[in-house]
Amino acid sequence: MIYSAQVEVRTRGNSEMFDLTDQVQEIITKSGVREGIVCLFTPSSTSALTTIEYEDGALDDLRRALEQIAPQAAEYKHNLRWGDGNGHSHLRAALIGPSLTIPVNNHKMILGTWQQVLFIDFDVRPRQRNIVVQIVGNDV
């Protein structure tokens, strides 16, 4: 069985972070899939998906680490070519990645106690994002 849905997120950009755990779990419940996997994908080159403990300290640490790795104020050839100022956004998204796969057991995601599903929009302006959620499994 394959079940597909989307999570819509309206963002402000600039490394805004969203906990999608509850929304994804609702989709899994609605799908009826008991055992399988859920795959999330952001069809964007300036946003990413990962897991983290969704608390202010961990989120600030992640933002700081990404600023050290790919500083917004650095010179990027992408910015020189396109002039849109989001070269760092593309780099950060590429480093974290556009997809996430999580096992499903007994209608629930298998996540650690402090692990949540995190969506990050790195672009420099507000966006309407649609994250694809696809569940593959069985209902037995």
Contacts in CASP RR format, 6 or more apart in sequence:
PFRMAT RR
TARGET T0000
AUTHOR 0000-0000-0000
METHOD contacts of the structure
MODEL  1
MIYSAQVEVRTRGNSEMFDLTDQVQEIITKSGVREGIVCLFTPSSTSALT
TIEYEDGALDDLRRALEQIAPQAAEYKHNLRWGDGNGHSHLRAALIGPSL
TIPVNNHKMILGTWQQVLFIDFDVRPRQRNIVVQIVGNDV
1 31 0 8 1.000
1 33 0 8 1.000
1 135 0 8 1.000
1 136 0 8 1.000
1 137 0 8 1.000
1 138 0 8 1.000
1 139 0 8 1.000
2 134 0 8 1.000
2 135 0 8 1.000
2 136 0 8 1.000
2 137 0 8 1.000
3 27 0 8 1.000
3 30 0 8 1.000
3 31 0 8 1.000
3 32 0 8 1.000
3 33 0 8 1.000
3 134 0 8 1.000
3 135 0 8 1.000
4 132 0 8 1.000
4 133 0 8 1.000
4 134 0 8 1.000
4 135 0 8 1.000
5 27 0 8 1.000
5 30 0 8 1.000
5 31 0 8 1.000
5 133 0 8 1.000
6 130 0 8 1.000
6 131 0 8 1.000
6 132 0 8 1.000
6 133 0 8 1.000
7 20 0 8 1.000
7 23 0 8 1.000
7 24 0 8 1.000
7 27 0 8 1.000
7 40 0 8 1.000
7 119 0 8 1.000
7 130 0 8 1.000
7 131 0 8 1.000
7 133 0 8 1.000
8 128 0 8 1.000
8 129 0 8 1.000
8 130 0 8 1.000
8 131 0 8 1.000
9 18 0 8 1.000
9 20 0 8 1.000
9 119 0 8 1.000
9 121 0 8 1.000
9 128 0 8 1.000
9 129 0 8 1.000
9 130 0 8 1.000
9 131 0 8 1.000
10 126 0 8 1.000
10 127 0 8 1.000
10 128 0 8 1.000
10 129 0 8 1.000
11 18 0 8 1.000
11 47 0 8 1.000
11 121 0 8 1.000
11 123 0 8 1.000
11 126 0 8 1.000
11 127 0 8 1.000
11 128 0 8 1.000
11 129 0 8 1.000
12 121 0 8 1.000
12 126 0 8 1.000
13 121 0 8 1.000
13 122 0 8 1.000
13 123 0 8 1.000
13 124 0 8 1.000
13 125 0 8 1.000
13 126 0 8 1.000
13 127 0 8 1.000
14 121 0 8 1.000
14 122 0 8 1.000
14 123 0 8 1.000
14 124 0 8 1.000
15 63 0 8 1.000
15 66 0 8 1.000
15 92 0 8 1.000
15 120 0 8 1.000
15 121 0 8 1.000
15 122 0 8 1.000
16 120 0 8 1.000
16 121 0 8 1.000
17 54 0 8 1.000
17 59 0 8 1.000
17 62 0 8 1.000
17 63 0 8 1.000
17 118 0 8 1.000
17 119 0 8 1.000
17 120 0 8 1.000
18 118 0 8 1.000
18 119 0 8 1.000
18 120 0 8 1.000
18 121 0 8 1.000
19 54 0 8 1.000
19 116 0 8 1.000
19 117 0 8 1.000
19 118 0 8 1.000
20 40 0 8 1.000
20 116 0 8 1.000
20 117 0 8 1.000
20 118 0 8 1.000
20 119 0 8 1.000
20 131 0 8 1.000
21 54 0 8 1.000
21 109 0 8 1.000
21 111 0 8 1.000
21 116 0 8 1.000
21 117 0 8 1.000
24 38 0 8 1.000
24 40 0 8 1.000
24 102 0 8 1.000
24 109 0 8 1.000
24 117 0 8 1.000
24 133 0 8 1.000
25 108 0 8 1.000
25 109 0 8 1.000
27 38 0 8 1.000
27 133 0 8 1.000
27 135 0 8 1.000
28 38 0 8 1.000
28 104 0 8 1.000
28 107 0 8 1.000
28 108 0 8 1.000
28 109 0 8 1.000
28 135 0 8 1.000
29 107 0 8 1.000
31 135 0 8 1.000
32 107 0 8 1.000
32 139 0 8 1.000
33 104 0 8 1.000
33 107 0 8 1.000
33 135 0 8 1.000
33 136 0 8 1.000
33 137 0 8 1.000
33 138 0 8 1.000
33 139 0 8 1.000
34 104 0 8 1.000
34 106 0 8 1.000
34 107 0 8 1.000
34 137 0 8 1.000
34 138 0 8 1.000
34 139 0 8 1.000
34 140 0 8 1.000
35 104 0 8 1.000
35 105 0 8 1.000
35 106 0 8 1.000
35 137 0 8 1.000
35 138 0 8 1.000
35 140 0 8 1.000
36 103 0 8 1.000
36 104 0 8 1.000
36 105 0 8 1.000
36 135 0 8 1.000
36 136 0 8 1.000
36 137 0 8 1.000
36 138 0 8 1.000
37 101 0 8 1.000
37 102 0 8 1.000
37 103 0 8 1.000
37 104 0 8 1.000
37 135 0 8 1.000
37 136 0 8 1.000
37 137 0 8 1.000
38 101 0 8 1.000
38 102 0 8 1.000
38 104 0 8 1.000
38 109 0 8 1.000
38 133 0 8 1.000
38 134 0 8 1.000
38 135 0 8 1.000
39 99 0 8 1.000
39 100 0 8 1.000
39 101 0 8 1.000
39 133 0 8 1.000
39 134 0 8 1.000
39 135 0 8 1.000
39 136 0 8 1.000
40 49 0 8 1.000
40 99 0 8 1.000
40 100 0 8 1.000
40 101 0 8 1.000
40 102 0 8 1.000
40 117 0 8 1.000
40 131 0 8 1.000
40 132 0 8 1.000
40 133 0 8 1.000
41 49 0 8 1.000
41 98 0 8 1.000
41 99 0 8 1.000
41 131 0 8 1.000
41 132 0 8 1.000
41 134 0 8 1.000
42 48 0 8 1.000
42 49 0 8 1.000
42 98 0 8 1.000
42 99 0 8 1.000
42 119 0 8 1.000
42 129 0 8 1.000
42 131 0 8 1.000
42 132 0 8 1.000
43 98 0 8 1.000
43 130 0 8 1.000
43 132 0 8 1.000
44 93 0 8 1.000
44 98 0 8 1.000
44 121 0 8 1.000
44 123 0 8 1.000
44 127 0 8 1.000
44 129 0 8 1.000
45 90 0 8 1.000
45 93 0 8 1.000
45 94 0 8 1.000
45 98 0 8 1.000
46 86 0 8 1.000
46 89 0 8 1.000
46 90 0 8 1.000
46 93 0 8 1.000
46 121 0 8 1.000
46 122 0 8 1.000
46 123 0 8 1.000
47 93 0 8 1.000
47 98 0 8 1.000
47 119 0 8 1.000
47 120 0 8 1.000
47 121 0 8 1.000
47 122 0 8 1.000
47 123 0 8 1.000
47 127 0 8 1.000
47 129 0 8 1.000
48 92 0 8 1.000
48 93 0 8 1.000
48 95 0 8 1.000
48 96 0 8 1.000
48 97 0 8 1.000
48 98 0 8 1.000
48 119 0 8 1.000
48 120 0 8 1.000
48 122 0 8 1.000
49 96 0 8 1.000
49 97 0 8 1.000
49 98 0 8 1.000
49 99 0 8 1.000
49 100 0 8 1.000
49 117 0 8 1.000
49 118 0 8 1.000
49 119 0 8 1.000
49 120 0 8 1.000
49 131 0 8 1.000
50 96 0 8 1.000
50 97 0 8 1.000
50 100 0 8 1.000
50 118 0 8 1.000
50 120 0 8 1.000
51 100 0 8 1.000
51 102 0 8 1.000
51 111 0 8 1.000
51 115 0 8 1.000
51 116 0 8 1.000
51 117 0 8 1.000
51 118 0 8 1.000
52 58 0 8 1.000
52 59 0 8 1.000
52 62 0 8 1.000
52 115 0 8 1.000
52 116 0 8 1.000
52 118 0 8 1.000
53 114 0 8 1.000
53 115 0 8 1.000
53 116 0 8 1.000
54 116 0 8 1.000
54 118 0 8 1.000
66 92 0 8 1.000
66 95 0 8 1.000
69 92 0 8 1.000
69 95 0 8 1.000
70 88 0 8 1.000
70 91 0 8 1.000
70 92 0 8 1.000
70 95 0 8 1.000
71 88 0 8 1.000
72 88 0 8 1.000
74 88 0 8 1.000
76 85 0 8 1.000
76 87 0 8 1.000
76 88 0 8 1.000
76 90 0 8 1.000
76 91 0 8 1.000
78 84 0 8 1.000
78 85 0 8 1.000
78 86 0 8 1.000
78 87 0 8 1.000
78 90 0 8 1.000
79 85 0 8 1.000
79 86 0 8 1.000
79 87 0 8 1.000
84 124 0 8 1.000
85 124 0 8 1.000
86 122 0 8 1.000
86 123 0 8 1.000
86 124 0 8 1.000
88 122 0 8 1.000
89 122 0 8 1.000
89 123 0 8 1.000
89 124 0 8 1.000
90 122 0 8 1.000
92 120 0 8 1.000
92 122 0 8 1.000
93 120 0 8 1.000
93 122 0 8 1.000
96 120 0 8 1.000
100 117 0 8 1.000
102 109 0 8 1.000
102 110 0 8 1.000
102 111 0 8 1.000
102 117 0 8 1.000
103 109 0 8 1.000
103 110 0 8 1.000
104 110 0 8 1.000
104 135 0 8 1.000
104 137 0 8 1.000
109 117 0 8 1.000
111 117 0 8 1.000
119 129 0 8 1.000
119 131 0 8 1.000
121 127 0 8 1.000
121 129 0 8 1.000
END
